[in-house]
């Protein structure tokens, strides 16, 4: 997966792969949470998920707000796009 650009769309809970040439992206995995950060190790990406406060004036109106009911770490296998593990805290 070297040379590929992966980014998180926090407001929709998505890990996407960006095609820099066409400036378009493909969704690799949609997670039920507010994605906050990631790190890649080998063929896996580890993504931090945050629980959104229902009283948040900044994030409470986002579409993902009703789905962000826990915090934790998601592990995605990049070669398949498959959710390998989800650890909820």
Secondary structure, 3 states (H helix, E strand, C coil): CCCCEEEEECCCCEEEEEECCCCEEEEEEECCCEEEEEEEECCEEEEEEECCCCCCCCCCCCHHHHCCCCCEEEEEECCCCEEEEEEEC
